[in-house]
Amino acid sequence: MQLPYIATFGALLALAGCGDADSPEQQVREVIGQMEAAVEARDVSALLAHLSEDYRDPNGSGPQEASRYARGYFIANQSIHLLTRIESLEFPSDGEARAKVLVGMVGQDADAAATWDLAADLYQFKIALRREGGEWQVTFAEWQRR
């Protein structure tokens, strides 16, 4: 199962946690929580709202390609569940965040909806976010299947 775009966004959700409600760390955690909810709800618009216009993956794909991939993945998988773990979260400069996130994804193919036929994958993501207009936006995501 190829899950790079979906898992990229799902990876961002893992940061639901502690700290000052107004801190950059907590703000990034909230964005990740919102993205996780969007993936599990199969809501392309809510998911893409967290991508910067400057978003690129290692292949140079941007937001439009991510949108097409997400739509296709959501059609093919009628049920999506994410398990996430933040391996690291850093703020190398003001308004910039970098996270390494481990994401387990379990999906059920549309044609297997009446069976227990599930597919699961595990990915490690390196994600960059930037504060744009007061909101944290994903600018880059790189992933590797584990």
C-alpha positions in Angstrom: 0.0 0.0 0.0 1.5 3.4 -1.0 0.6 6.0 1.6 3.1 8.8 1.3 0.9 11.8 1.1 -1.7 10.5 3.6 0.9 9.3 6.0 2.7 12.6 5.7 -0.3 14.5 6.9 -1.1 11.8 9.4 2.3 12.0 10.8 1.7 15.6 11.7 -1.1 14.6 14.1 1.1 12.9 16.6 2.0 16.0 18.5 -1.1 16.2 20.7 0.3 17.0 24.1 1.4 19.2 26.9 2.9 22.7 27.4 1.8 26.3 27.3 -1.3 26.6 25.2 0.2 29.6 23.3 3.7 28.0 22.8 4.9 27.2 19.3 5.1 23.5 20.4 1.5 23.4 21.5 0.4 25.2 18.3 2.2 22.6 16.2 0.7 19.8 18.3 -2.8 21.2 17.6 -2.2 21.4 13.9 -1.1 17.8 13.9 -4.2 16.8 15.8 -6.3 18.5 13.3 -4.6 16.8 10.4 -5.0 13.4 12.0 -8.7 14.0 12.4 -8.9 15.1 8.7 -7.1 12.0 7.5 -9.3 9.6 9.6 -12.4 11.5 8.5 -11.1 11.3 4.9 -11.6 15.1 4.5 -9.3 16.3 1.7 -10.1 20.0 2.2 -9.4 20.0 5.9 -6.2 18.1 5.3 -4.9 20.4 2.6 -5.7 23.5 4.6 -2.5 22.7 6.5 -0.3 22.7 3.5 1.7 25.7 2.5 1.4 27.0 -1.0 5.2 26.3 -1.1 4.8 22.7 0.0 7.1 20.2 -1.8 8.0 16.6 -1.3 11.4 15.1 -2.3 10.1 14.5 -5.8 9.0 18.1 -6.2 5.3 17.4 -6.0 3.2 20.2 -4.6 -0.2 20.8 -3.1 -2.1 19.9 -6.2 -0.4 16.5 -6.5 -1.0 15.9 -2.8 -4.7 16.7 -3.3 -5.0 14.2 -6.2 -3.2 11.5 -4.2 -5.3 12.1 -1.1 -8.6 11.9 -3.1 -7.5 8.7 -4.7 -6.4 7.1 -1.5 -9.6 8.1 0.3 -11.7 6.5 -2.4 -9.6 3.3 -2.3 -9.6 3.1 1.5 -13.0 3.4 3.1 -11.6 3.2 6.6 -8.3 4.8 7.8 -6.8 4.6 11.3 -3.5 6.2 12.4 -1.1 5.4 15.2 1.5 8.1 15.6 4.6 8.7 17.8 6.8 11.8 17.7 10.4 10.8 17.7 11.6 14.4 17.9 10.2 18.0 17.7 12.6 20.9 17.2 12.4 24.6 16.5 15.6 25.5 14.7 14.6 29.2 14.3 11.7 31.4 15.1 8.7 30.4 13.0 10.1 27.1 11.9 9.5 23.6 13.2 11.0 20.2 12.3 9.5 16.9 13.4 10.4 13.2 13.0 7.3 11.1 13.3 6.6 7.4 13.2 3.2 6.7 11.7 1.4 3.4 11.6 -1.5 3.3 9.2 -4.3 0.8 9.0 -6.7 0.9 6.1 -9.5 -1.1 4.6 -9.8 -1.3 0.9 -13.1 -0.3 -0.6 -13.6 -3.7 -2.2 -12.9 -5.4 1.1 -15.4 -3.4 3.2 -17.5 -6.5 4.1 -14.4 -8.5 5.2 -11.6 -8.3 7.7 -9.1 -7.7 4.9 -6.9 -4.9 6.3 -3.7 -3.4 5.1 -1.1 -1.8 7.4 2.1 0.1 6.9 4.7 1.9 9.0 6.5 5.0 7.9 9.0 7.4 9.4 8.5 11.0 8.4 10.7 14.1 8.5 8.4 17.1 8.3 9.1 20.9 8.2 6.5 23.5 9.2 6.6 27.2 8.9 4.5 29.9 10.5 2.6 31.7 7.7 0.2 34.4 8.6 0.0 33.2 12.2 -0.7 29.6 11.2 1.7 26.6 11.1 1.8 25.2 7.6 3.6 22.1 6.2 6.3 23.1 3.8 8.2 19.8 3.3 7.7 16.2 4.0 10.0 13.3 3.4 9.1 9.7 4.3 10.7 6.2 4.4 8.9 3.0 4.8 10.0 1.0 7.9 
